[in-house]
Amino acid sequence: MSQTLLETRGLTKRYGGLLVTDQVDLDIRPGELHAIIGPNGAGKTTLINQLSGELRADSGVIRFQGGDVGTLGIAQRARRGLLRSYQITAVFEEFTVRENVMLAAHGARRHGFSFLRSLLGQPDLAVIARKVIDEVGLAAIDGTLVGELAYGQRRQLELAMALAAEPRFLLLDEPMAGMSGQESAAVVALLQRLKGRYGILLVEHDMEAVFALADRITVLVYGRVMFCGTPEEIRRHPEVKAIYLGEEE
Ligand SMILES: Nc1ncnc2c1ncn2[C@@H]1O[C@H](COP(=O)(O)OP(=O)(O)OP(=O)(O)O)[C@@H](O)[C@H]1O
């Protein structure tokens, strides 16, 4: 148990007659970057939604740091450090990048969002914000209003806000979707740096990124775990090659 940070057993979700996740067992270790791959409609997003608390599983168990979190809501899981990047907190368009990251850091400290402006004078929040803004590579535009950011910069901001909330585990659903080649390369480099510090579950269609980053990969097909292994094992697995990687080529 101590070797597992996030664990699921028999996680099952159905929509009518459709089994979207079917008895999913996962064991993700501290500091591991674990990717979930699978064809369109395999149930990857539905799985993340169940882990974040957005969706309640029909049956099965979710344990985080040894405790059952399956009945907790999104905010309660986030407070324990299990969080999905864009759900951290609201993004305020009329505030700057730095101010938004400071507010995310403040939110993590469980206060309300009243008196927003006065909070922004707090030096400890400024220190945390500077650190994570540097980390995600937004330092040059930390004074820019969020409403003026390009799409890729906004996604980087979401990551900065997630980090400001001091997570233990990050759920990332296609963090590179819609980004330019340069922006996604920056996110790959960022995740390389973050790896080992947090548990990370990554759903991503960019296979090059997945194979470069993942410690282990779970292949989901029609809601079922087909195989779990290292990138090398996945590459060599004949069925995975035929069903999934072949399709990508
Ligand atoms: N709210 C819903 N009601 C009914 N069916 C749903 C609902 N949400 C998802 N589904 C179905 O569940 C299946 C899995 O969807 P999901 O989005 O989890 O797959 P995915 O692996 O993330 O797909 P993609 O790679 O295309 O993002 C699909 O067949 C989808 O149509």
The ligand as a Gaussian input file, in Angstrom:
#p B3LYP/6-31G(d) Opt

LIG

0 1
 N      -22.493000      11.889000     -20.417000
 C      -22.457000      10.866000     -21.279000
 N      -23.583000      10.217000     -21.632000
 C      -23.550000       9.173000     -22.478000
 N      -22.424000       8.680000     -23.041000
 C      -21.269000       9.292000     -22.732000
 C      -21.217000      10.411000     -21.840000
 N      -19.909000      10.803000     -21.723000
 C      -19.196000       9.973000     -22.503000
 N      -19.995000       9.073000     -23.100000
 C      -19.569000       7.999000     -24.025000
 O      -18.618000       7.239000     -23.309000
 C      -17.578000       6.794000     -24.181000
 C      -16.225000       7.207000     -23.630000
 O      -16.082000       8.621000     -23.680000
 P      -14.771000       9.360000     -23.175000
 O      -14.933000      10.802000     -23.528000
 O      -14.495000       9.026000     -21.771000
 O      -13.657000       8.686000     -24.096000
 P      -12.158000       9.153000     -24.386000
 O      -11.331000       7.933000     -24.339000
 O      -11.790000      10.269000     -23.492000
 O      -12.298000       9.673000     -25.886000
 P      -11.420000      10.751000     -26.711000
 O      -10.060000      10.133000     -26.904000
 O      -12.163000      10.870000     -27.989000
 O      -11.388000      12.018000     -25.902000
 C      -17.899000       7.368000     -25.553000
 O      -18.560000       6.366000     -26.293000
 C      -18.827000       8.514000     -25.227000
 O      -19.704000       8.740000     -26.314000

